[in-house]
Amino acid sequence: MIVEKEVQPTSGWVVLPIISALVFGGIGLLVYNANAYSFSLTMLFIALLMVLSGIISIFGFLAIAPNDSRVLLLFGDYRGSVKTSGFYWVNPFMAKKKLSLRVRNFETGSTTIPAKKNEAGIVVEKESHSSGRPSKVNDRDGNPIDISAVVVWKVVDTAEALFEVDDYEHFVQTQSESALRVLASRHPYDSEDHEISLRGNTLEVCDQLQQDIQERLEKAGVSVIEARISHLAYSPEIAAAMLQRQQAQAVVAARTKIVEGAVGMVQMALEHLQRDQIVELDSERRAAMVSNLLVVLCSDRHTQPVVNAGSIYH
């Protein structure tokens, strides 16, 4: 496993005058040697060496923007990473691999179309990204659901990101998709008890998703900042049936609350009548009154009053 080494190269502003002196001094020496009375091969060799050294040294300059980095390789040997922004100079024979440290995000299910180049190496079609499509997964109860997530991440270890995996961006997308599928299969879409469900415990599920993705991306030098579910729904083939079930559950829950409230109101009315001695009710009249009150309070339609001109027994 390659360990990242952060290095601080020489400032480019210190080396720039030296390289400029080599190039312009060599050119001046060539001109002077050409116009001299006695031509000197030694002076010519020194002048050419100065110009050639200056030109080669120019390729050692590198400018690093904020939240950017360069990974330095010398003939295939890793020599360190530069993460501090600025103008630097390094060995011109070093290969300088650019690696962004900016925060990035993507949605699972999206695809990346790479840039197309012609025979001369010129980009004729830029890289593009398609919109994310929800992944179809079975939840813990076997119900097919459509789910997608947005993952926010950044590179924190340039050596691991560049050398431990083949393509760290593709690795992040693939592992995030896999972690999302595994997470969705561990929990039910909805739950009637207190167990964790995808719909009822969004924060807990998102925290689990972030931890699962981070465990998979440790070897790639990537830190997952946030992972949030962006789409969650039943698949179209069972969506209508599940909607009817949810509606039935909502009706039952509402009716239960209505009955509980109605019983309490009837009990309060009977106790009030008995306490204030407004009317004396026998068991049969009490039962009739309870029945009428429950019908009035629990009915989903307006009740029609009936005036009884006689008594309950006639």
Secondary structure as UniProt FT lines:
FT   STRAND          10..11
FT   HELIX           12..35
FT   HELIX           41..58
FT   TURN            59..60
FT   STRAND          61..64
FT   TURN            66..67
FT   STRAND          68..74
FT   TURN            75..76
FT   STRAND          77..82
FT   STRAND          86..89
FT   TURN            92..93
FT   STRAND          95..100
FT   STRAND          104..107
FT   TURN            108..109
FT   STRAND          112..113
FT   STRAND          116..117
FT   TURN            119..120
FT   STRAND          123..125
FT   STRAND          128..129
FT   STRAND          135..138
FT   TURN            140..141
FT   STRAND          144..155
FT   HELIX           158..163
FT   HELIX           168..186
FT   TURN            198..200
FT   HELIX           202..217
FT   HELIX           218..220
FT   STRAND          222..234
FT   HELIX           236..275
FT   TURN            276..277
FT   HELIX           283..298
FT   TURN            312..313
//
